[in-house]
Amino acid sequence: MTSLSFEDLPVRDDLRGQSPYGAPQAPVPVALNVNENTHPVPDEVVADVVAAVAEALRGVNRYPDREFTELREGFARYLGHGLDASNIWAANGSNEVLQHIMQAFAGPGRTVFGFAPTYSMYPLLARGVGSDWVAGTRGEAFEIDPADAAAQVREARPDVVLLCAPNNPTGTPLPRDVIEAVYDATDGVVVVDEAYAEFSRGAGSALPLLEGRERLVVSRTMSKAFAYAGARVGYLAAHPAFVDALRLVRLPYHLSALTQAAAVAALRHAETMLRTVDDIVAQRDRIAAGLADLGYAVYPSGANFVLFAGVPDPRAMFSALRERGILIRDIGIPGHLRVTAGTVEESTLFLEAMADLTP
Ligand SMILES: *Cc1c(COP(=O)(O)O)cnc(C)c1O
C-alpha cells in the first residue's frame, strides 16, 4: 500500500495538522513520566477484585447497569461531604468524564478556558468537540491570583473553565479563594480537576464549595493515588441536575460490567488501596530536596510529581536519563522537567542519575 496520512482522508478540517496525545510508553525499568502510582495494587485487593470480576462475568451476556448505581454509591461514600449517588457521575477515566462535560456544556462555537501551563489534554478535549481553547496566564511560580483570575475569566467569557488542582504539570496547589473568584466571574461551568487530591490529603479540595454552586464540578480519578490507571475509572461530584445533563451525551452502557465490578471492589478497600500515598508523598519531598541540593529550582507540589527548573537542555537531560533506563517528562517548558515520585528504589535511582548528570 502507498503511504497515506490521515490528512489525505476527508477528515474534519479542524483536525488537520494536529497531533494526538501520547507520552512515550517504552518499557523501561524506571517509568516516572505519567504520574502513575508505581506501586502495584496490594495482593489482598487483587484477590477480591478477581472474585468480583468473575462474578460479573457470569452475567456479562446482559448489558451492565446503565446507571452504575452501586459504583456511584461507593464514590459518594468515599467523598463524604453529604454527597449521595445522585451527585456522582463516572466514566472510563476522568478524561472521559471531562469529555462528557465538554459534549454537554462546550461544543461548536463555545469557549473553554484554563490557566496555562496546565494539563495537556484540556485543549485536545476542547478541540475534539469543536470548541475554542483559550489559555489564561499564571504568575512567576505558576500560582494564580484570585483577582487576576477573575479578571481573565470575565474577559474570556468562557462556557467551561477547567481548573487543575493541584495543577499538572507544575504541582501548584489551588487556593479555594481562586475557585470562588472564578465561579463568581462566570456564568459558565467551573470544573475543578482534582486528579491528585489524595496527595494533598484533601487539603484545599473544592468539595465543600459544591453546596449552593450548581455550576461547580469536582472531577476525580482512580488512576493516580488508587493505583488503578489501567482500569480506567474517573468520576465527578456535582449537583444532580448537572449529572442529568451528562446522561444526554454518554453512550449507552458506557461503563462495562467488568469495570464497574473492579471499581466497586477496589473502593471497598479504599484504605488499603491508598496506603502507599504517604510513602509517595515522602518520596516526592525527598526528590524535591535532592534536586534542590543539586542546585535545581523546585516548585512546591501538592501532587505525586515534582517540576524543576534550571536544566540548561531538557531534551538532552531527558535522553541521558532515558539511556539509563529512567523515563521522566519533558513538558515543553524551557529549562524545566517533570518527574513522578516512585518507590524508594526508583526515586533513589533517579536522584543518583541526576547527581551523575549534573555538572
Ligand atoms: C492523570 C490526570 C488525569 C487522569 O486521567 P484518567 O483519564 O482518569 O486516567 C486527569 N486530570 C489530570 C490533570 C491528570 O494529570
The ligand as a Gaussian input file, in Angstrom:
#p B3LYP/6-31G(d) Opt

LIG

0 1
 C       -3.640000      11.942000      35.198000
 C       -4.645000      13.037000      35.113000
 C       -5.993000      12.738000      34.959000
 C       -6.458000      11.310000      34.978000
 O       -6.906000      10.866000      33.784000
 P       -7.658000       9.470000      33.731000
 O       -8.367000       9.558000      32.437000
 O       -8.586000       9.407000      34.901000
 O       -6.622000       8.405000      33.778000
 C       -6.914000      13.775000      34.922000
 N       -6.512000      15.042000      35.031000
 C       -5.217000      15.361000      35.199000
 C       -4.824000      16.760000      35.363000
 C       -4.249000      14.374000      35.229000
 O       -2.968000      14.701000      35.382000

